[in-house]
C-alpha cells in the first residue's frame, strides 16, 4: 500500500527512478540516529547527466533548474531505498546543499537550486521546507551542471 508521500508523488506525475549506484568509494545513504544523509545526486537519465556544462558559459539556466529538480527526485529515490520503501518516515528535510557548475562571473546559483527546493516542498509539503546552501563550483562529476545532497530527520 502506498503511503502519503508516494500518493503525493503520483499526483505530481513523478515516478521515482531506480537509484543510481555509487561511482566511487562511498555509500549513497547513511542513517545515524534519527538522521538520514543522502550523498550528492546528479541529474542522471539513462546513465548520463541530463544537463552538462557551466552556468554563465553557455548552459541554459532553465534547463539547469530542471536538472536540479531531477537531482531532488534522485535524492528521494535514494531516501526511499534507505528507508525500506517508506518515505512517510521522513519527519522533515533539514538541509539541502546544491552545487552548480559555474563560470567565475555567474552568481545566480540560488535560482538554479530552487529547482530542487521547489520540488521538495511540492512533494513533501511543510516537511520539505529546509535550510540550504547553493554553491558555485568549477566542475562536477561527468560534466553535470548541478548536484544536490540532503539531510533528513527520520522516524
The 8 nearest C-alpha neighbors of each residue, nearest first, counted from 0:
[[1, 2, 5, 3, 6, 85, 84, 4],
 [2, 0, 5, 6, 3, 4, 85, 84],
 [1, 3, 5, 4, 6, 87, 0, 85],
 [2, 4, 6, 5, 7, 87, 1, 86],
 [3, 5, 7, 6, 2, 87, 86, 8],
 [4, 6, 8, 2, 7, 3, 1, 9],
 [7, 5, 3, 9, 4, 8, 2, 10],
 [6, 8, 10, 4, 9, 5, 3, 122],
 [7, 9, 11, 5, 13, 10, 6, 122],
 [8, 10, 12, 6, 11, 7, 13, 5],
 [11, 9, 7, 8, 12, 6, 13, 5],
 [12, 10, 8, 9, 13, 7, 122, 121],
 [11, 13, 9, 10, 8, 14, 7, 6],
 [14, 12, 8, 11, 9, 15, 10, 72],
 [15, 13, 16, 12, 9, 8, 72, 5],
 [14, 16, 76, 13, 72, 17, 73, 75],
 [17, 15, 18, 76, 14, 73, 72, 19],
 [16, 18, 19, 15, 76, 77, 73, 80],
 [19, 17, 77, 76, 16, 20, 73, 80],
 [18, 20, 17, 21, 43, 73, 46, 77],
 [19, 21, 18, 22, 27, 26, 17, 23],
 [22, 20, 23, 27, 26, 25, 19, 24],
 [21, 23, 20, 24, 25, 19, 26, 27],
 [24, 22, 21, 25, 26, 20, 27, 140],
 [23, 25, 26, 22, 21, 27, 20, 38],
 [26, 24, 23, 21, 27, 22, 38, 28],
 [25, 27, 28, 21, 24, 29, 38, 20],
 [28, 26, 38, 37, 21, 25, 77, 29],
 [29, 27, 37, 36, 26, 38, 81, 30],
 [28, 30, 36, 35, 31, 37, 27, 26],
 [31, 29, 35, 34, 36, 32, 28, 33],
 [30, 32, 34, 33, 29, 35, 36, 153],
 [31, 33, 34, 30, 35, 153, 152, 154],
 [34, 32, 153, 152, 31, 154, 35, 30],
 [35, 33, 152, 31, 151, 32, 30, 153],
 [34, 36, 30, 151, 150, 29, 152, 37],
 [35, 37, 150, 29, 28, 149, 30, 151],
 [38, 36, 28, 149, 148, 27, 150, 35],
 [39, 37, 27, 148, 28, 40, 36, 149],
 [38, 40, 148, 147, 146, 37, 41, 149],
 [41, 39, 147, 70, 146, 148, 74, 73],
 [40, 42, 146, 70, 43, 145, 48, 39],
 [43, 41, 70, 69, 48, 66, 49, 44],
 [42, 44, 48, 47, 41, 46, 49, 45],
 [45, 43, 47, 46, 49, 48, 42, 69],
 [44, 46, 47, 43, 48, 49, 19, 42],
 [45, 47, 44, 43, 48, 19, 49, 42],
 [48, 46, 43, 44, 45, 49, 141, 42],
 [49, 47, 43, 42, 143, 50, 44, 51],
 [48, 50, 42, 43, 44, 47, 66, 51],
 [51, 49, 48, 144, 143, 63, 66, 62],
 [52, 50, 143, 144, 142, 48, 49, 53],
 [53, 51, 144, 58, 142, 143, 54, 100],
 [52, 54, 101, 100, 56, 58, 102, 144],
 [55, 53, 101, 58, 56, 102, 100, 57],
 [54, 56, 105, 102, 57, 53, 101, 58],
 [57, 55, 54, 53, 102, 58, 52, 101],
 [56, 58, 55, 59, 54, 53, 52, 60],
 [57, 59, 54, 53, 52, 56, 60, 55],
 [58, 60, 62, 61, 63, 57, 54, 55],
 [59, 61, 63, 62, 64, 58, 54, 111],
 [62, 60, 64, 63, 59, 65, 111, 66],
 [61, 63, 65, 59, 60, 64, 66, 50],
 [62, 64, 66, 60, 65, 61, 111, 67],
 [63, 65, 111, 114, 67, 61, 66, 62],
 [66, 64, 68, 62, 67, 63, 114, 61],
 [65, 67, 63, 69, 68, 42, 64, 62],
 [68, 66, 70, 115, 64, 114, 65, 69],
 [69, 67, 115, 114, 65, 71, 66, 70],
 [68, 70, 66, 72, 42, 71, 67, 73],
 [69, 71, 42, 67, 73, 41, 68, 40],
 [72, 70, 74, 68, 115, 73, 69, 75],
 [71, 73, 69, 75, 74, 70, 76, 68],
 [72, 74, 76, 70, 71, 75, 69, 40],
 [75, 73, 71, 77, 72, 76, 40, 78],
 [76, 74, 78, 72, 73, 77, 79, 71],
 [75, 77, 73, 79, 74, 15, 78, 18],
 [76, 78, 80, 74, 75, 79, 18, 81],
 [79, 77, 75, 81, 80, 76, 82, 74],
 [80, 78, 84, 82, 76, 86, 77, 81],
 [79, 81, 77, 83, 78, 84, 82, 76],
 [80, 82, 78, 79, 83, 77, 28, 84],
 [83, 81, 79, 80, 84, 85, 78, 86],
 [82, 84, 80, 81, 85, 79, 86, 78],
 [83, 85, 79, 80, 82, 86, 81, 78],
 [86, 84, 87, 82, 83, 79, 88, 2],
 [87, 85, 88, 79, 89, 4, 84, 82],
 [86, 88, 89, 85, 4, 2, 3, 90],
 [89, 87, 154, 86, 153, 85, 90, 82],
 [90, 88, 153, 87, 91, 86, 152, 154],
 [91, 89, 153, 152, 88, 154, 126, 92],
 [92, 90, 126, 152, 89, 151, 127, 93],
 [91, 93, 151, 127, 129, 126, 94, 150],
 [92, 94, 129, 151, 150, 91, 130, 152],
 [95, 93, 130, 150, 129, 131, 149, 92],
 [96, 94, 149, 131, 148, 130, 97, 132],
 [95, 97, 132, 148, 131, 147, 133, 149],
 [96, 98, 147, 133, 112, 146, 134, 132],
 [97, 99, 134, 146, 145, 135, 133, 147],
 [98, 100, 145, 135, 144, 101, 136, 134],
 [101, 99, 53, 136, 144, 138, 137, 135],
 [102, 100, 53, 54, 135, 136, 137, 105],
 [101, 103, 55, 105, 104, 53, 56, 54],
 [104, 102, 105, 101, 137, 55, 106, 135],
 [103, 105, 102, 106, 55, 101, 56, 54],
 [106, 104, 55, 102, 103, 101, 107, 54],
 [107, 105, 108, 104, 135, 101, 103, 109],
 [106, 108, 109, 110, 105, 111, 54, 135],
 [107, 109, 111, 110, 133, 106, 99, 112],
 [110, 108, 112, 133, 111, 107, 113, 132],
 [111, 109, 113, 108, 107, 112, 64, 114],
 [110, 112, 64, 108, 113, 109, 114, 63],
 [113, 111, 109, 114, 115, 110, 97, 67],
 [114, 112, 116, 110, 115, 111, 117, 109],
 [113, 115, 64, 68, 67, 112, 117, 116],
 [116, 114, 68, 67, 71, 118, 113, 112],
 [117, 115, 113, 119, 118, 114, 120, 112],
 [118, 116, 120, 114, 115, 119, 113, 121],
 [117, 119, 121, 115, 116, 120, 122, 68],
 [118, 120, 127, 122, 116, 121, 117, 123],
 [121, 119, 127, 124, 123, 117, 118, 122],
 [120, 122, 118, 119, 124, 123, 117, 127],
 [121, 123, 119, 120, 118, 124, 8, 7],
 [124, 122, 127, 120, 126, 119, 121, 125],
 [125, 123, 120, 126, 127, 121, 122, 128],
 [124, 126, 127, 128, 123, 120, 91, 121],
 [127, 125, 91, 123, 124, 128, 92, 90],
 [126, 128, 120, 123, 119, 92, 125, 124],
 [129, 127, 125, 126, 120, 92, 130, 124],
 [128, 130, 93, 94, 92, 127, 131, 95],
 [129, 131, 94, 93, 95, 132, 128, 92],
 [132, 130, 95, 94, 96, 129, 133, 97],
 [131, 133, 96, 97, 134, 95, 130, 109],
 [134, 132, 97, 109, 108, 98, 96, 112],
 [135, 133, 98, 99, 97, 132, 136, 108],
 [134, 136, 99, 101, 98, 100, 108, 133],
 [137, 135, 100, 138, 101, 99, 134, 98],
 [136, 138, 100, 101, 102, 135, 139, 53],
 [139, 137, 100, 136, 142, 140, 53, 101],
 [138, 140, 142, 143, 100, 141, 144, 137],
 [139, 141, 142, 143, 138, 41, 146, 144],
 [142, 140, 143, 139, 48, 47, 51, 138],
 [141, 143, 51, 140, 139, 52, 144, 138],
 [144, 142, 51, 141, 139, 48, 145, 50],
 [143, 145, 51, 100, 52, 99, 50, 53],
 [144, 146, 99, 98, 143, 67, 100, 41],
 [145, 147, 41, 98, 40, 97, 39, 70],
 [148, 146, 97, 39, 40, 96, 70, 98],
 [149, 147, 39, 96, 38, 37, 95, 40],
 [148, 150, 95, 37, 94, 36, 96, 151],
 [149, 151, 36, 94, 93, 35, 37, 92],
 [152, 150, 92, 35, 93, 34, 91, 153],
 [151, 153, 34, 91, 90, 33, 89, 92],
 [154, 152, 89, 90, 33, 88, 34, 151],
 [153, 88, 90, 33, 89, 152, 34, 87]]
